[in-house]
Amino acid sequence: MSTKVTFEVEPGIKKADGSKNNKDEASHDFNTLTGRSLFFILLPTLILMLMFLLAYGSFIVTSFHELVPGLSMVGDEWTLNSYKRFFTSTLYPSFLWETIWRSAEITLFAIIIAYPLAYGLVRTRSNFVRYTIMLVLLIPLLAGGISIAYAWIIMLGNVGVINSSLKYIGLIDRPIRFLYNWRGVVISIVHYLIPFAALSLVGPFQNVPRTLEESAINLGASRIKVFIKVIFPLTITGIIEAACLTFALALSSFLFPLLLGGGRVKMISNIIYEKISVSYDLPFAAVLAIVLLFVSLSTVIGMTFLQRLLRRKYD
């Protein structure tokens, strides 16, 4: 009577005939497939980054040249005259500082409005309230900037909805000028950027356990004290992230100042557009674009550093 003995081959060890185990082959195929999948996932991002770098690379090269007088052509000689023109001028730096100040103002208003919306979206137990907030946040994203701009032109006009309602109630005798000044521009941009700020704050609110708020209330803390001592410190890093995104979008605003400003309100993006399409001064437009990019990157770096400091303090 003979006994048959079988030996199981360990994964990764070759059999007697020189072939690998099936488990090892499956693991090898899985790793290969994962690498290819990762490549195809990152490929669109890499292409977009390459296009972005090429575009700004060409702008950087163009900024070191000068417009040929009388012609819509860029000269061949390398020069710093376009940079000297910007830094020695009093007009263009004032446009830049005005853009930065207004962008900070827009960011502040957007965060103040978006913060309670994000909190209500996360904490509410009512599906009706949740869906209503989501609808309010998604409409500006789905409608698009042009539709929102023209809607605000209709609402903010001298015979628009807002002025007509205020006049009907008796609060005003003559229409308030909202169009062709900073009032209408700020209102429209804030409305457009609220969804970006609110949706950026949803994650930080979800990371704050509801039990912390309930425990603080059970220990005798008021709602205001719970907000100051619990909610705000734990979401402040998220506020920094939302503010960084909102500020960067506000800084590059072009459509709303163009339509609601009527040529009287100009941000730095509008100046860049005029230099390219009207005066064909590509070198100076490139300088303005590079300065705007530098301000945006400096803001992101500064916000990131501040976020790390606050995270070390409150985490």
Residue pairs with C-beta under 8 A, 6 or more apart in sequence:
9 15
9 21
10 21
11 21
11 23
11 24
11 27
12 20
12 21
12 23
12 24
12 27
13 21
13 24
14 20
14 21
15 21
56 289
56 290
56 293
59 286
59 289
59 290
60 286
60 290
62 74
62 282
62 283
62 286
63 82
63 83
63 283
63 286
63 287
63 290
64 78
64 79
64 80
64 82
64 283
65 74
65 75
65 76
65 77
65 78
65 79
65 82
65 283
66 74
66 75
66 77
66 79
66 81
66 82
66 283
67 73
67 74
67 75
67 280
67 281
67 282
67 283
67 284
68 74
68 75
72 280
74 282
74 283
82 283
82 284
82 286
82 287
83 287
85 284
85 287
86 92
86 93
86 284
86 287
86 288
86 291
87 93
92 271
92 288
95 266
95 267
95 268
95 271
96 268
96 291
96 292
96 295
98 267
99 251
99 267
99 268
99 269
100 251
100 295
102 182
102 185
102 186
102 250
102 267
103 247
103 250
103 251
103 253
104 247
105 186
106 186
106 189
106 190
106 193
106 246
106 250
106 253
107 193
107 197
107 243
107 246
107 247
107 250
109 186
109 190
110 190
110 193
110 194
110 196
110 197
110 246
110 250
111 197
111 239
111 242
111 243
111 246
113 190
113 194
113 197
114 194
114 195
114 197
114 198
114 201
114 242
115 197
115 198
115 201
115 239
117 133
117 136
117 137
117 194
117 198
118 197
118 198
118 199
118 201
118 202
118 205
119 201
119 205
119 231
120 129
120 133
121 130
121 133
121 134
121 137
121 198
121 202
121 205
122 202
122 205
122 206
123 205
123 210
124 130
124 133
137 194
137 195
137 198
137 199
138 195
140 148
140 191
140 192
140 194
140 195
141 195
143 151
145 192
145 255
145 256
146 255
146 259
148 188
148 191
148 192
149 188
149 255
149 256
149 259
149 260
150 259
152 184
152 187
152 188
152 191
152 260
153 160
153 179
153 184
153 259
153 260
154 160
154 161
155 161
155 162
156 162
156 163
156 178
156 179
156 183
156 184
156 187
156 260
157 163
157 178
157 179
158 175
158 177
158 179
159 175
160 178
162 176
162 178
163 172
163 175
163 176
163 178
166 172
166 176
167 173
167 174
167 175
176 183
177 183
178 184
178 187
179 260
179 262
180 260
180 261
180 262
180 263
180 264
180 265
181 261
181 264
181 265
182 261
182 265
184 260
184 261
185 256
185 257
185 260
185 261
185 265
188 256
188 260
189 250
189 253
189 256
192 256
193 246
193 249
193 250
196 242
196 245
196 246
196 249
197 242
197 243
197 245
197 246
198 242
200 238
200 241
200 242
200 245
200 246
201 235
201 238
201 239
201 242
203 238
204 234
204 235
204 237
204 238
204 239
204 241
205 235
205 238
207 234
207 238
208 230
208 231
208 234
208 235
212 230
212 234
213 226
213 230
213 231
216 225
216 226
216 229
216 230
217 223
217 226
221 229
221 230
233 314
234 314
236 310
236 314
237 307
237 310
237 311
237 314
240 303
240 306
240 307
240 310
241 303
241 307
243 303
244 299
244 300
244 303
244 304
247 299
247 303
248 296
248 299
248 300
251 268
251 292
251 295
251 296
251 299
252 269
252 292
252 296
253 267
253 269
254 267
254 269
254 270
254 273
257 265
257 266
257 267
257 269
257 270
258 270
258 273
261 270
268 288
268 291
268 292
269 292
271 288
272 285
272 288
272 289
272 292
275 281
275 282
275 284
275 285
275 288
276 282
276 285
